[in-house]
Amino acid sequence: MNYVFFGTPEFGRIVLEKLLDADSIPLALVTNPDKPVGRKQALTYSPTKQLIFDKKLDERVVILQPQKINEGFLEKLRTLNADLFIIAAFLWEVSLAFIPPFFRSIAVHPLFSLRF
């Protein structure tokens, strides 16, 4: 299956790691841009991007870190010819609903329990 994985936080990393463990490597990872963290403002990868580097897949997986969804970004997605988008705790989920219908997607969300 040719898919593009959308995810940034730790939950996304967990989902992506399960896919990788099942030998399902994405065509591309879409994640938020690297951000400065800490007192020294060191530029830091998202957990999902770090996983791609940790697994030494950075030469096989295209890493996309757009600032926003625009026509250039959509065109890049089209050229990947993915069968599916897998979205795991990615902030643009609602925006992805506006992408043309020829893109198929599955969204996964973390669940939490409530105490009464």
N, C-alpha and C positions, 0 to 999 in steps of 0.2 A: 504494500500500500504506500503510495506517495502522498505524504502529508506535510503540512506546515504546522509547527507548534507555536502557539501564542501563550506566553507566560512570563512572569517576572518574579513574583515572591517565592518564598519557601514552599508553599503549597504547590506552585507550578513546578518547582524543582522535583518534588516528590513524584508527581504524576509523570514528568518527563523521564525520571530515573527508572520508573517501572516500565515505561515503553522501551527504553534503551536496554534494560535487562531482558526484555523479550525479543531482542535483536530487531527492533523496529526503530530505525534511525530516520529522523525527519529530513526532508529536503532543506528546510530552513527553520530557524528560530526567530520569532519576532518578540522582542523584549524592549523594555524601556531603555533609554539612553543611560550610559554610565553616569554615576552621580558622585560628587565629592562627599566624603564621610569623615567625621571625626574632627578633632582639633586641627590636624594638619591638612584637612580637606583633601585626603588622598582619593583619587578617582577610583571608584569601586564598581566591579561588575555586579549585575543582578545574579541571584542564586542560580537561575537557569543558564545564563551565559557561563558562569563559573563551572557548572556541571559539564557543559560542552568542552571546555578547556581541560578540566580534570580528567575526562574520559578520552582526551586527545582526538576529539572529533572535529576540531575547528577547521580542518582542511576539507572535510566532507560535508559539513553543515553550513549553509549560508546564514550569517548572522545579520539580521536587519534590526536597526534601532532608530526608527523614524521618530521625529518630534511630533508629527501629526499625520493623520490620514489625508493624503492628497493624491492627485492623479498619477504622479510619478511613482508613489508607493504602490498604488493599485496596479499599475502597469508591471511593476516588478513582480508582484504576486501572480499576475496572469502568465508571465513568462516562465514561471516555475512549473506550470502545468500540474499542480497538485490535485489529487482526487478529493482531498478532505483537509479541513482546518480543524485542529484540536485546540480548544481554548481552555486554559486552566487558570482561573483567578487573574484574568487580564482586564485591566481597567477599561479597555476600549470595547468590551463586549456589546454594549448598547450601540456604539458607533458602527460595529461590524454588521449590524442589522441593515444598514444602509448600503452595504456593498451589493453589487448586482447579484441576482439570484443564481448565476452559474457557479458561485462559490458555495460549496457544501460545508457545514461545520457542525461540530459537537462541542458543547460547553460543559465543563466540569466545575463545580463550586464546592468549596469546603463547607461541611456542615458543623454546627456547634450545638451543644446541649444547653438547655435553659434550666436553672435551678428554681424551684418554687418553694 
